[in-house]
Amino acid sequence: MFEWEGYYHLYFLQSNNVHNDHIGHAVSRDLFHWEACPAIPTQGKPGEWNHGRTATGMVIEHDGVFYMHVGGYDPATTDGYLQVVGTMVSHDLTHWEVSQDHALLYPKPPYVNDPRDDCFQTVDWRDMHVVWHEDDQQYHAFLCAKMPGSDHNATRAAVAHLQSRDLMSWAYRPPIAISDQFSNMEVPQAFEFNGMYYLVFSTNSLTGLRLHTPTRDSTRGTYYMMSRTLEGPYELPDDPLLIGCSNSRFEGAYSARSIAYGDERILYHHTGGSECAYPTWGPPKRMITQDDGTLKLMRLPGIEVLESEVLIERDAPLHKLSTLGLGEWRVNQNQITGGSKIAGTSCLLAEVVGDLHLSCDITATNTPAAATTSCAGVIFREHDGKGIALILDYRQGQLHLATTEIPGDYGGAWSVFGINFAPLDTLRHPLHHGQTYRICIYARAEVYEVYVDDAWCFSFTSNDVALQGDIRFYVEQGQATLGSLRIATLKPLDKPSDVLLGQPTIDEPVASLAH
């Protein structure tokens, strides 16, 4: 994403005829409503560096000209793959062409530059991010790279570092980070924020290389490191996962980068994997620093502009609706309290809701009768016994974003004793009886976002349930209260076929691409 003269320009890999043969382009004033611009062709002729698929590139302005450094492959390399970086230029951020004046950037020492020297027969040299540094009046570039010595004992993943005064000639510097903990360090970005420098990069848990953190297991997503200077050394914090998901799932957040947003910074990212109908741009997050300098992602206000109808107001009185399973329920103005000592039970909050923005307070009641409360949460898009749920698991100290099911086995006994839920993503999170947690849930098309006390918890896409259904408050083996409920419907998400063609009319942005 590139901000220029009050507009945010979002560039993204796009496949029209073959894999990643275009760069998509969309424009926004507010990060929520987006106007599609014509896609940018990137595929060259056979024998040229961009004959194959395009790799991620970033945009920067220099002397009134815009530069986009994008990745390709050396066509002369036959033993494996050698990645290279080329330059595209533009004078209006819409029309781009390959620059013939800028030489291709090949990997050079100290970085691996021959596929035969890497155990995967591929030279990582992609995802170039360029930033201007006022202290030394130079451009600094960072790339996904490898160091010599990569084998089955060491990955030698690295973030390469280059310097330039004019974006024409580049000096190759030592890497700013090397780690055998990661298979690679993709889409890197280094930036200064509140007196510290941060390096973000994306990577995966693989079959034999599982990345566990204090909050998630087998993670995939964007990690970060910290330093006092731009050039490092950078060190991993105790919990280095900035945004992502667990269980090695490809449906969570990935490829996150940061941009200045007024006096603050926001993080934006890709959501969705190959099993999703289409990928999306996740709602941007507000980034804050904690007392020890570590980063935390918070909800960015503004999604309310995408609401189409408010179904339940936060302070409106609630009414007791139908319940499912064992348990006792009561209503007191804008609060619903219910539960069961031995099983799971739920109360219907709204019927047949599709794209939604839901917020509420949940408290596991701190009484002797409810001291063993196991779980509480919100089930939504429940249709034919299946749905999506946010589960607060008090007994395990975890949050689950899960698919739910009410099986018909055993003569309907499961519908009496509660639900089955299969976690899509799990976050370790201390939960305490008697403490109130503020929940925010966004569901738009197949995309789900969850915040607890305004802190980001989940970004995920799933095709496993219907796109509309009932909303329920669920309690298991104990008692809990739901209050301050607010439910609004959201404008539908544009499908790719609706937004990839046509010229933008900047003054009249159309429905959002953002979520």
C-alpha positions as CSV (number, residue, x, y, z in Angstrom):
1,M,0.0,0.0,0.0
2,F,1.2,3.5,-0.9
3,E,-0.3,6.8,0.3
4,W,-0.1,9.8,-2.0
5,E,-1.9,13.1,-1.8
6,G,-4.7,11.8,0.4
7,Y,-5.3,8.6,-1.4
8,Y,-4.3,5.1,-0.5
9,H,-3.1,3.0,-3.4
10,L,-3.3,-0.8,-2.8
11,Y,-1.2,-3.0,-5.2
12,F,-1.6,-6.8,-5.1
13,L,-0.7,-9.9,-7.1
14,Q,-3.4,-10.8,-9.5
15,S,-3.9,-13.8,-11.8
16,N,-5.9,-13.1,-15.0
17,N,-4.6,-15.6,-17.6
18,V,-1.8,-17.4,-15.7
19,H,-0.5,-17.3,-12.2
20,N,0.4,-13.8,-11.0
21,D,0.5,-12.3,-14.5
22,H,-0.9,-8.9,-13.4
23,I,-0.7,-6.5,-10.5
24,G,-4.1,-5.4,-9.2
25,H,-4.7,-1.8,-8.2
26,A,-7.4,-0.2,-6.0
27,V,-7.7,3.3,-4.5
28,S,-9.3,4.5,-1.2
29,R,-9.6,7.6,0.9
30,D,-10.6,5.9,4.1
31,L,-9.3,2.3,4.0
32,F,-12.8,0.9,4.0
33,H,-14.3,2.0,0.6
34,W,-12.3,1.0,-2.4
35,E,-12.4,1.8,-6.1
36,A,-10.9,-0.7,-8.5
37,C,-8.4,0.5,-11.1
38,P,-7.2,-1.2,-14.3
39,A,-4.9,-4.1,-13.6
40,I,-1.2,-3.7,-14.6
41,P,0.2,-6.4,-16.9
42,T,3.6,-7.7,-15.8
43,Q,4.3,-10.8,-17.9
44,G,7.1,-10.3,-20.4
45,K,8.1,-12.3,-23.5
46,P,9.8,-15.7,-23.3
47,G,13.5,-15.2,-22.5
48,E,12.9,-12.0,-20.4
49,W,13.3,-11.7,-16.7
50,N,9.5,-11.3,-16.2
51,H,8.5,-14.2,-18.5
52,G,7.1,-16.1,-15.5
53,R,4.9,-15.2,-12.5
54,T,5.4,-11.9,-10.7
55,A,6.7,-11.7,-7.1
56,T,5.7,-9.0,-4.6
57,G,6.8,-5.5,-5.2
58,M,6.6,-2.2,-3.3
59,V,6.1,1.4,-4.5
60,I,8.3,4.5,-3.7
61,E,8.5,8.0,-5.1
62,H,11.8,9.7,-6.1
63,D,12.1,13.1,-7.9
64,G,8.4,13.0,-9.0
65,V,8.6,9.5,-10.5
66,F,7.1,6.3,-8.9
67,Y,9.1,3.1,-8.8
68,M,7.9,-0.4,-8.2
69,H,10.5,-3.1,-7.6
70,V,8.9,-6.5,-8.6
71,G,10.3,-10.0,-8.7
72,G,10.9,-12.3,-11.5
73,Y,13.1,-15.2,-12.6
74,D,16.4,-15.4,-14.5
75,P,15.5,-17.2,-17.8
76,A,19.1,-18.3,-18.3
77,T,19.1,-20.4,-15.2
78,T,18.3,-24.1,-16.0
79,D,19.6,-25.8,-12.8
80,G,16.9,-24.6,-10.4
81,Y,15.4,-21.2,-10.0
82,L,17.3,-17.9,-9.6
83,Q,15.0,-15.0,-8.5
84,V,15.8,-11.5,-9.7
85,V,14.2,-8.0,-9.1
86,G,13.3,-5.6,-11.9
87,T,11.9,-2.1,-11.9
88,M,8.7,-0.6,-13.2
89,V,8.1,3.1,-13.4
90,S,5.0,5.4,-13.5
91,H,4.2,9.1,-13.5
92,D,0.6,8.7,-12.3
93,L,0.5,5.5,-10.2
94,T,-1.9,3.9,-12.7
95,H,0.1,3.4,-15.9
96,W,3.3,1.4,-15.4
97,E,6.0,0.1,-17.7
98,V,9.2,-1.9,-17.2
99,S,12.2,0.4,-16.9
100,Q,14.9,-0.2,-19.4
101,D,17.3,2.2,-17.5
102,H,17.4,0.3,-14.3
103,A,19.6,-2.8,-14.3
104,L,18.1,-6.1,-12.9
105,L,19.1,-6.7,-9.3
106,Y,20.7,-10.2,-9.0
107,P,21.7,-11.8,-5.7
108,K,25.4,-11.3,-5.1
109,P,27.7,-12.2,-2.2
110,P,27.4,-12.3,0.7
111,Y,24.1,-13.9,-0.3
112,V,23.5,-17.2,-2.1
113,N,23.5,-16.5,-5.8
114,D,23.6,-20.0,-7.4
115,P,20.7,-22.5,-7.1
116,R,23.1,-25.4,-6.8
117,D,24.3,-23.9,-3.5
118,D,20.9,-24.2,-1.9
119,C,19.3,-27.5,-0.8
120,F,16.0,-26.5,-2.4
121,Q,17.7,-25.5,-5.7
122,T,16.1,-22.1,-5.4
123,V,17.7,-18.7,-4.7
124,D,15.5,-16.6,-2.6
125,W,15.8,-13.0,-3.8
126,R,12.4,-11.3,-3.8
127,D,9.8,-9.1,-2.1
128,M,12.1,-6.0,-2.2
129,H,10.9,-3.2,0.2
130,V,12.6,0.2,-0.1
131,V,12.6,3.0,2.5
132,W,14.2,6.4,2.7
133,H,16.3,7.0,5.8
134,E,16.8,10.6,6.8
135,D,19.8,9.9,9.1
136,D,22.1,9.0,6.2
137,Q,20.1,10.4,3.3
138,Q,20.0,7.1,1.5
139,Y,17.5,4.5,0.4
140,H,17.6,1.1,2.1
141,A,16.2,-2.0,0.5
142,F,15.3,-5.3,2.3
143,L,14.7,-8.6,0.5
144,C,13.9,-12.2,1.3
145,A,17.3,-14.0,0.8
146,K,19.5,-16.9,1.9
147,M,23.0,-17.1,3.2
148,P,25.6,-19.8,2.1
149,G,25.5,-23.0,4.0
150,S,21.8,-23.9,3.6
151,D,21.3,-27.6,4.0
152,H,19.2,-30.1,6.0
153,N,21.0,-28.8,9.2
154,A,20.4,-25.1,8.7
155,T,17.9,-23.0,6.6
156,R,20.2,-19.9,6.6
157,A,17.1,-17.7,6.0
158,A,18.0,-14.0,5.9
159,V,16.8,-10.5,5.2
160,A,19.2,-8.9,2.7
161,H,20.2,-5.3,2.9
162,L,21.1,-2.9,0.1
163,Q,21.7,0.8,0.0
164,S,21.4,3.5,-2.7
165,R,21.3,7.3,-3.1
166,D,19.4,7.3,-6.4
167,L,17.6,3.9,-6.8
168,M,20.0,3.2,-9.7
169,S,23.2,1.8,-8.2
170,W,23.0,-0.4,-5.1
171,A,25.6,-1.4,-2.6
172,Y,25.2,-4.9,-1.1
173,R,25.5,-4.8,2.7
174,P,25.5,-7.6,5.3
175,P,22.1,-9.0,6.2
176,I,20.1,-7.3,8.9
177,A,18.8,-10.7,10.1
178,I,19.7,-14.4,9.8
179,S,17.7,-17.2,11.4
180,D,17.7,-21.0,11.1
181,Q,14.4,-21.0,13.0
182,F,12.5,-20.0,9.8
183,S,12.3,-21.6,6.4
184,N,12.5,-18.2,4.8
185,M,11.8,-14.5,5.8
186,E,9.4,-13.3,3.2
187,V,8.0,-9.8,2.4
188,P,10.3,-8.1,4.9
189,Q,9.9,-4.5,6.0
190,A,11.9,-2.4,8.5
191,F,10.5,0.8,10.0
192,E,10.8,3.1,13.0
193,F,8.0,3.4,15.5
194,N,8.1,5.2,18.9
195,G,11.8,5.2,19.2
196,M,12.4,1.6,18.1
197,Y,13.1,-0.2,14.8
198,Y,11.0,-3.2,13.8
199,L,11.6,-5.8,11.2
200,V,8.5,-7.7,10.1
201,F,8.5,-10.7,7.8
202,S,6.2,-13.6,6.9
203,T,6.9,-17.3,7.2
204,N,5.3,-20.7,7.8
205,S,5.3,-23.8,9.9
206,L,6.2,-26.7,7.6
207,T,5.8,-30.4,8.1
208,G,9.0,-30.8,10.1
209,L,9.6,-27.2,11.1
210,R,6.8,-26.2,13.4
211,L,6.9,-22.7,14.8
212,H,5.4,-22.6,18.3
213,T,4.9,-19.4,20.3
214,P,3.7,-18.6,23.8
215,T,0.2,-17.9,22.4
216,R,-0.1,-20.3,19.4
217,D,1.1,-23.6,18.1
218,S,2.3,-24.5,14.6
219,T,2.0,-20.9,13.4
220,R,1.9,-19.3,10.1
221,G,1.9,-15.5,9.6
222,T,3.9,-12.4,10.1
223,Y,6.6,-12.2,12.7
224,Y,8.7,-9.3,14.0
225,M,12.1,-8.5,15.4
226,M,13.3,-5.4,17.3
227,S,16.4,-3.2,17.2
228,R,17.7,0.2,18.4
229,T,19.0,1.0,14.9
230,L,17.8,0.5,11.3
231,E,20.7,-1.8,10.5
232,G,20.4,-3.9,13.6
233,P,21.1,-6.2,15.3
234,Y,17.5,-7.3,15.4
235,E,16.3,-9.7,18.1
236,L,13.1,-11.7,18.4
237,P,10.7,-10.8,21.3
238,D,9.3,-13.6,23.6
239,D,6.2,-13.8,21.4
240,P,7.3,-12.9,17.9
241,L,4.1,-13.6,16.0
242,L,2.5,-10.3,15.1
243,I,-0.4,-11.6,13.2
244,G,-1.3,-15.1,11.8
245,C,-2.9,-18.3,12.9
246,S,-2.2,-21.7,14.4
247,N,-2.4,-25.3,13.2
248,S,-0.3,-24.5,10.1
249,R,-3.4,-23.2,8.4
250,F,-3.3,-21.3,5.2
251,E,-6.6,-19.5,5.7
252,G,-5.3,-17.0,8.2
253,A,-3.5,-13.6,7.9
254,Y,-0.2,-13.4,6.0
255,S,2.0,-10.9,4.2
256,A,1.5,-8.1,6.7
257,R,3.1,-4.7,6.4
258,S,2.8,-1.4,8.1
259,I,2.2,2.2,7.0
260,A,2.0,5.6,8.8
261,Y,-1.6,6.6,9.4
262,G,-1.8,10.2,10.7
263,D,0.2,10.2,14.0
264,E,-0.2,6.4,14.3
265,R,0.7,3.3,12.4
266,I,-1.6,0.6,11.0
267,L,-0.9,-2.9,9.9
268,Y,-2.5,-4.3,6.7
269,H,-2.4,-7.8,5.5
270,H,-3.6,-10.6,3.1
271,T,-6.2,-13.1,4.3
272,G,-7.1,-16.4,2.8
273,G,-5.3,-19.3,1.2
274,S,-5.7,-21.6,-1.8
275,E,-8.7,-23.3,-0.3
276,C,-10.7,-20.1,-0.2
277,A,-12.9,-18.9,-3.0
278,Y,-10.9,-15.8,-3.3
279,P,-8.3,-14.0,-1.1
280,T,-9.1,-10.6,0.5
281,W,-7.4,-7.7,2.1
282,G,-8.0,-8.0,5.9
283,P,-9.3,-5.0,7.9
284,P,-6.4,-2.8,8.9
285,K,-5.3,-2.9,12.5
286,R,-4.0,-0.1,14.7
287,M,-0.5,-0.8,15.9
288,I,0.7,0.2,19.4
289,T,3.9,-0.3,21.4
290,Q,3.7,-1.7,25.0
291,D,6.0,-0.6,27.9
292,D,8.7,-3.1,26.9
293,G,8.7,-2.0,23.2
294,T,6.8,-5.1,22.0
295,L,4.0,-4.6,19.4
296,K,0.3,-5.2,19.8
297,L,-2.5,-4.9,17.3
298,M,-5.8,-3.2,18.2
299,R,-9.1,-2.7,16.5
300,L,-9.1,0.3,14.1
301,P,-12.5,2.1,14.4
302,G,-14.3,2.8,11.1
303,I,-15.9,-0.4,10.0
304,E,-19.2,1.1,11.0
305,V,-19.2,3.0,7.7
306,L,-19.9,-0.4,6.0
307,E,-23.0,-1.1,8.1
308,S,-26.3,-1.3,6.3
309,E,-28.8,-1.9,9.1
310,V,-28.6,-2.0,12.9
311,L,-30.6,-5.0,14.2
312,I,-30.0,-4.7,17.9
313,E,-28.9,-1.5,19.7
314,R,-26.4,-1.8,22.5
315,D,-28.6,-0.3,25.2
316,A,-31.9,-1.7,23.9
317,P,-33.8,-4.2,26.2
318,L,-33.3,-7.8,25.2
319,H,-36.1,-10.4,25.1
320,K,-35.9,-14.0,26.1
321,L,-36.0,-16.1,22.9
322,S,-35.9,-19.8,22.3
323,T,-33.2,-21.9,24.0
324,L,-31.5,-25.1,23.0
325,G,-30.4,-27.8,25.3
326,L,-30.5,-28.0,29.1
327,G,-30.1,-25.0,31.3
328,E,-31.9,-22.1,32.8
329,W,-32.1,-18.6,31.3
330,R,-33.3,-15.2,32.5
331,V,-33.4,-11.7,31.0
332,N,-32.8,-8.4,32.8
333,Q,-33.1,-5.3,30.6
334,N,-30.1,-5.5,28.2
335,Q,-28.5,-8.6,29.8
336,I,-29.1,-12.3,29.4
337,T,-27.9,-14.8,31.9
338,G,-27.9,-18.5,31.5
339,G,-26.2,-21.8,31.9
340,S,-26.2,-25.4,33.0
341,K,-24.0,-27.2,35.6
342,I,-23.7,-30.4,33.6
343,A,-24.0,-29.6,29.9
344,G,-24.0,-26.9,27.2
345,T,-26.9,-24.6,26.5
346,S,-27.6,-21.7,24.2
347,C,-30.1,-18.8,23.7
348,L,-31.2,-17.5,20.3
349,L,-30.2,-13.8,19.9
350,A,-31.1,-13.2,16.2
351,E,-32.3,-15.2,13.3
352,V,-30.9,-15.6,9.7
353,V,-28.2,-12.9,9.7
354,G,-25.5,-12.9,7.0
355,D,-22.6,-10.3,6.9
356,L,-22.5,-8.9,10.4
357,H,-20.7,-6.6,12.9
358,L,-21.4,-7.9,16.4
359,S,-20.2,-6.6,19.8
360,C,-21.1,-7.7,23.3
361,D,-19.8,-8.2,26.8
362,I,-19.4,-11.7,28.2
363,T,-18.9,-12.5,31.9
364,A,-18.6,-15.9,33.4
365,T,-20.5,-15.3,36.7
366,N,-18.3,-15.6,39.7
367,T,-20.6,-17.5,42.1
368,P,-20.1,-20.9,43.7
369,A,-22.7,-22.3,41.4
370,A,-20.8,-21.1,38.4
371,A,-17.2,-21.4,39.5
372,T,-16.6,-24.4,37.2
373,T,-17.8,-22.6,34.1
374,S,-16.1,-24.3,31.2
375,C,-16.9,-22.3,28.1
376,A,-19.0,-19.3,27.0
377,G,-19.2,-17.7,23.6
378,V,-21.1,-16.6,20.6
379,I,-22.3,-18.9,17.8
380,F,-23.2,-17.2,14.5
381,R,-24.2,-18.2,11.0
382,E,-25.7,-21.3,12.5
383,H,-27.7,-23.2,9.8
384,D,-28.9,-26.8,9.9
385,G,-26.9,-27.4,13.1
386,K,-23.6,-26.0,11.8
387,G,-22.0,-22.6,12.4
388,I,-19.0,-20.5,13.4
389,A,-18.3,-19.7,17.1
390,L,-16.0,-17.7,19.2
391,I,-15.4,-19.8,22.3
392,L,-14.0,-18.5,25.6
393,D,-12.5,-21.6,27.1
394,Y,-12.0,-20.7,30.8
395,R,-10.9,-24.2,31.8
396,Q,-8.0,-24.3,29.3
397,G,-7.3,-20.6,29.2
398,Q,-7.8,-20.4,25.4
399,L,-9.9,-18.6,22.8
400,H,-11.1,-20.7,19.9
401,L,-12.5,-19.6,16.5
402,A,-14.3,-22.8,15.6
403,T,-16.8,-24.5,13.4
404,T,-19.7,-25.9,15.4
405,E,-22.0,-28.8,14.9
406,I,-25.1,-30.3,16.6
407,P,-24.9,-33.9,15.5
408,G,-28.0,-36.0,15.2
409,D,-26.4,-39.1,16.7
410,Y,-27.7,-40.9,19.8
411,G,-31.3,-39.9,19.3
412,G,-30.6,-36.2,19.5
413,A,-28.8,-36.4,22.8
414,W,-26.0,-34.1,21.6
415,S,-28.6,-31.3,20.9
416,V,-29.5,-31.6,24.6
417,F,-25.9,-31.7,26.0
418,G,-24.3,-29.0,23.8
419,I,-22.3,-28.6,20.7
420,N,-19.2,-30.1,19.1
421,F,-16.7,-27.5,18.0
422,A,-13.6,-28.0,15.9
423,P,-11.1,-25.1,16.2
424,L,-10.0,-23.3,13.1
425,D,-7.6,-21.3,15.2
426,T,-6.7,-21.3,18.9
427,L,-5.1,-18.5,21.0
428,R,-3.8,-19.0,24.5
429,H,-5.4,-16.2,26.5
430,P,-5.8,-16.0,30.3
431,L,-9.6,-15.9,31.2
432,H,-11.0,-15.2,34.6
433,H,-14.4,-15.8,36.2
434,G,-16.1,-12.5,37.1
435,Q,-14.1,-10.5,34.6
436,T,-16.0,-8.9,31.7
437,Y,-14.6,-9.3,28.2
438,R,-15.7,-7.0,25.3
439,I,-16.1,-9.1,22.1
440,C,-16.2,-7.7,18.6
441,I,-16.9,-10.0,15.6
442,Y,-16.8,-9.2,11.9
443,A,-18.2,-11.7,9.4
444,R,-18.2,-10.6,5.8
445,A,-18.5,-13.1,3.0
446,E,-16.2,-16.0,4.1
447,V,-13.9,-13.7,6.1
448,Y,-14.0,-13.6,10.0
449,E,-12.3,-11.2,12.4
450,V,-12.4,-11.3,16.2
451,Y,-11.2,-8.8,18.8
452,V,-11.3,-9.2,22.6
453,D,-11.1,-6.0,24.6
454,D,-10.2,-4.3,21.3
455,A,-7.1,-6.4,20.9
456,W,-6.8,-8.5,17.7
457,C,-7.3,-12.2,18.1
458,F,-8.3,-13.9,14.9
459,S,-8.3,-13.3,11.1
460,F,-9.6,-16.3,9.2
461,T,-11.4,-17.4,6.1
462,S,-13.6,-20.5,5.9
463,N,-16.0,-22.1,3.4
464,D,-17.2,-24.7,5.9
465,V,-20.5,-23.1,6.9
466,A,-23.4,-21.2,5.3
467,L,-22.9,-17.4,4.8
468,Q,-26.0,-16.6,6.9
469,G,-27.8,-18.1,9.8
470,D,-28.8,-17.7,13.4
471,I,-26.9,-16.0,16.3
472,R,-26.7,-17.7,19.7
473,F,-25.1,-17.1,23.1
474,Y,-23.6,-20.3,24.3
475,V,-22.6,-21.4,27.9
476,E,-21.1,-24.8,28.9
477,Q,-20.9,-26.3,32.4
478,G,-21.5,-23.1,34.4
479,Q,-23.2,-19.7,34.2
480,A,-22.4,-16.6,32.1
481,T,-24.0,-13.2,31.3
482,L,-24.2,-11.5,27.9
483,G,-24.7,-7.7,27.9
484,S,-24.4,-4.6,25.8
485,L,-25.3,-6.5,22.7
486,R,-25.1,-4.8,19.4
487,I,-25.7,-6.4,16.0
488,A,-25.5,-4.7,12.6
489,T,-25.5,-6.1,9.1
490,L,-22.7,-5.2,6.7
491,K,-22.8,-4.3,3.1
492,P,-21.8,-7.3,1.0
493,L,-18.2,-7.8,-0.1
494,D,-17.7,-7.2,-3.8
495,K,-16.6,-10.3,-5.7
496,P,-13.6,-10.1,-8.0
497,S,-15.6,-10.2,-11.2
498,D,-17.4,-7.0,-10.0
499,V,-14.3,-4.9,-9.4
500,L,-11.4,-5.9,-11.7
501,L,-12.6,-3.9,-14.7
502,G,-13.3,-0.3,-15.5
503,Q,-11.7,3.1,-14.8
504,P,-11.9,4.6,-11.3
505,T,-14.0,7.6,-10.5
506,I,-12.1,8.8,-7.5
507,D,-14.7,11.2,-6.1
508,E,-17.3,8.5,-5.9
509,P,-15.7,5.3,-4.3
510,V,-17.8,2.2,-4.6
511,A,-18.4,-0.7,-2.2
512,S,-15.4,-2.0,-0.2
513,L,-12.7,-4.3,-1.4
514,A,-11.1,-4.1,2.0
515,H,-12.6,-6.9,3.9
